[in-house]
Amino acid sequence: MVNHNKNHLDEVFHALADSTRRELVHMMAEKERTVSELAEPFDMSLAAISKHIKVLERANLVDRSVKGRIHTCRLNTDSLYQATEWLRFYEKYWNNRFDLLENELLKAKKKEH
């Protein structure tokens, strides 16, 4: 199995467990955005969006730059890649298990005929 820092993956999956933060990640995947742009589609304050962004930053999913009063956020794909690699291990595991099951079912079907 791919060995990653457990605490980092905990932070990434915690950050992605919230639907608002997943939507923020999706928005930043399209292009970098200001905090105001990120807040626009949500019915919550800038302070609330900022808290969500801070969770994403702690998980290293977001990089924020500041120019004057403008805070711009961009997606950091390295952390997403690490989470994807962790999930990919289990995808391979389950694909192998389903292949074995399919083979057993095909053998059983041949025996019936």
C-alpha positions as a Markdown table, in Angstrom:
| # | Residue | x | y | z |
|---|---|---|---|---|
| 1 | Met | 0.0 | 0.0 | 0.0 |
| 2 | Val | 1.1 | 3.6 | -0.7 |
| 3 | Asn | 2.5 | 4.9 | 2.6 |
| 4 | His | 1.6 | 8.6 | 3.3 |
| 5 | Asn | 1.6 | 10.7 | 6.4 |
| 6 | Lys | -1.5 | 9.6 | 8.2 |
| 7 | Asn | -2.2 | 13.0 | 9.7 |
| 8 | His | -2.0 | 14.7 | 6.4 |
| 9 | Leu | -4.5 | 12.3 | 4.8 |
| 10 | Asp | -6.7 | 12.8 | 7.9 |
| 11 | Glu | -6.7 | 16.5 | 7.2 |
| 12 | Val | -7.4 | 16.1 | 3.5 |
| 13 | Phe | -10.3 | 13.7 | 4.0 |
| 14 | His | -11.7 | 15.9 | 6.9 |
| 15 | Ala | -11.5 | 18.9 | 4.6 |
| 16 | Leu | -13.3 | 17.1 | 1.7 |
| 17 | Ala | -15.9 | 15.6 | 4.0 |
| 18 | Asp | -17.9 | 18.9 | 3.9 |
| 19 | Ser | -20.0 | 19.6 | 0.8 |
| 20 | Thr | -19.2 | 23.4 | 0.9 |
| 21 | Arg | -15.5 | 22.7 | 0.9 |
| 22 | Arg | -15.9 | 20.2 | -1.9 |
| 23 | Glu | -17.7 | 22.8 | -4.0 |
| 24 | Leu | -15.0 | 25.4 | -3.2 |
| 25 | Val | -12.4 | 22.8 | -4.4 |
| 26 | His | -14.4 | 22.3 | -7.6 |
| 27 | Met | -14.6 | 26.0 | -8.2 |
| 28 | Met | -10.9 | 26.4 | -7.8 |
| 29 | Ala | -10.2 | 23.5 | -10.1 |
| 30 | Glu | -11.8 | 25.6 | -12.9 |
| 31 | Lys | -9.6 | 28.6 | -12.1 |
| 32 | Glu | -8.1 | 30.5 | -9.2 |
| 33 | Arg | -10.6 | 32.8 | -7.5 |
| 34 | Thr | -10.8 | 35.5 | -5.0 |
| 35 | Val | -12.4 | 34.8 | -1.6 |
| 36 | Ser | -15.3 | 37.1 | -2.7 |
| 37 | Glu | -15.8 | 35.0 | -5.9 |
| 38 | Leu | -15.7 | 31.8 | -3.9 |
| 39 | Ala | -18.3 | 33.2 | -1.4 |
| 40 | Glu | -20.7 | 34.4 | -4.2 |
| 41 | Pro | -22.8 | 31.3 | -4.8 |
| 42 | Phe | -23.2 | 30.5 | -1.1 |
| 43 | Asp | -25.7 | 31.9 | 1.4 |
| 44 | Met | -23.1 | 32.5 | 4.1 |
| 45 | Ser | -20.8 | 35.3 | 5.2 |
| 46 | Leu | -17.3 | 36.0 | 4.0 |
| 47 | Ala | -16.1 | 35.0 | 7.5 |
| 48 | Ala | -17.8 | 31.6 | 7.2 |
| 49 | Ile | -16.3 | 31.0 | 3.7 |
| 50 | Ser | -12.9 | 32.1 | 5.1 |
| 51 | Lys | -13.1 | 29.5 | 7.8 |
| 52 | His | -13.8 | 26.8 | 5.1 |
| 53 | Ile | -10.9 | 28.1 | 3.1 |
| 54 | Lys | -8.6 | 27.9 | 6.2 |
| 55 | Val | -9.6 | 24.2 | 6.7 |
| 56 | Leu | -8.6 | 23.6 | 3.0 |
| 57 | Glu | -5.3 | 25.5 | 3.6 |
| 58 | Arg | -4.5 | 23.3 | 6.7 |
| 59 | Ala | -5.0 | 20.3 | 4.5 |
| 60 | Asn | -2.7 | 21.9 | 2.0 |
| 61 | Leu | -5.4 | 21.7 | -0.7 |
| 62 | Val | -5.4 | 25.5 | -1.2 |
| 63 | Asp | -2.7 | 28.1 | -1.7 |
| 64 | Arg | -3.7 | 31.7 | -0.9 |
| 65 | Ser | -1.9 | 34.8 | -2.1 |
| 66 | Val | -2.6 | 38.3 | -0.8 |
| 67 | Lys | -2.2 | 41.5 | -2.9 |
| 68 | Gly | -3.4 | 44.4 | -0.8 |
| 69 | Arg | -6.9 | 43.5 | 0.3 |
| 70 | Ile | -7.5 | 40.9 | -2.4 |
| 71 | His | -7.0 | 37.3 | -1.3 |
| 72 | Thr | -6.7 | 34.9 | -4.2 |
| 73 | Cys | -7.0 | 31.1 | -3.8 |
| 74 | Arg | -5.8 | 28.4 | -6.1 |
| 75 | Leu | -6.0 | 24.6 | -5.8 |
| 76 | Asn | -2.9 | 22.8 | -4.7 |
| 77 | Thr | -3.3 | 19.5 | -6.6 |
| 78 | Asp | -0.4 | 17.7 | -4.7 |
| 79 | Ser | -2.6 | 16.9 | -1.7 |
| 80 | Leu | -5.5 | 15.7 | -4.0 |
| 81 | Tyr | -3.0 | 13.5 | -5.8 |
| 82 | Gln | -1.9 | 11.9 | -2.6 |
| 83 | Ala | -5.5 | 11.2 | -1.5 |
| 84 | Thr | -6.2 | 9.8 | -5.0 |
| 85 | Glu | -3.2 | 7.5 | -4.7 |
| 86 | Trp | -4.5 | 6.3 | -1.4 |
| 87 | Leu | -7.9 | 5.6 | -2.8 |
| 88 | Arg | -6.4 | 4.0 | -5.9 |
| 89 | Phe | -4.9 | 1.2 | -3.8 |
| 90 | Tyr | -8.4 | 0.2 | -2.6 |
| 91 | Glu | -9.8 | 0.6 | -6.1 |
| 92 | Lys | -7.3 | -2.0 | -7.3 |
| 93 | Tyr | -8.1 | -4.2 | -4.3 |
| 94 | Trp | -11.8 | -4.2 | -5.0 |
| 95 | Asn | -11.3 | -4.7 | -8.8 |
| 96 | Asn | -9.2 | -7.8 | -8.1 |
| 97 | Arg | -11.8 | -9.1 | -5.6 |
| 98 | Phe | -14.6 | -8.5 | -8.2 |
| 99 | Asp | -12.6 | -10.2 | -10.9 |
| 100 | Leu | -12.1 | -13.3 | -8.6 |
| 101 | Leu | -15.9 | -13.3 | -7.9 |
| 102 | Glu | -16.7 | -13.1 | -11.6 |
| 103 | Asn | -14.4 | -16.0 | -12.3 |
| 104 | Glu | -16.0 | -18.1 | -9.6 |
| 105 | Leu | -19.5 | -17.2 | -10.9 |
| 106 | Leu | -18.5 | -18.2 | -14.5 |
| 107 | Lys | -17.1 | -21.5 | -13.2 |
| 108 | Ala | -20.3 | -22.2 | -11.4 |
| 109 | Lys | -22.4 | -21.3 | -14.4 |
| 110 | Lys | -20.4 | -23.7 | -16.6 |
| 111 | Lys | -20.9 | -26.5 | -14.1 |
| 112 | Glu | -24.7 | -26.0 | -14.3 |
| 113 | His | -24.7 | -26.5 | -18.1 |
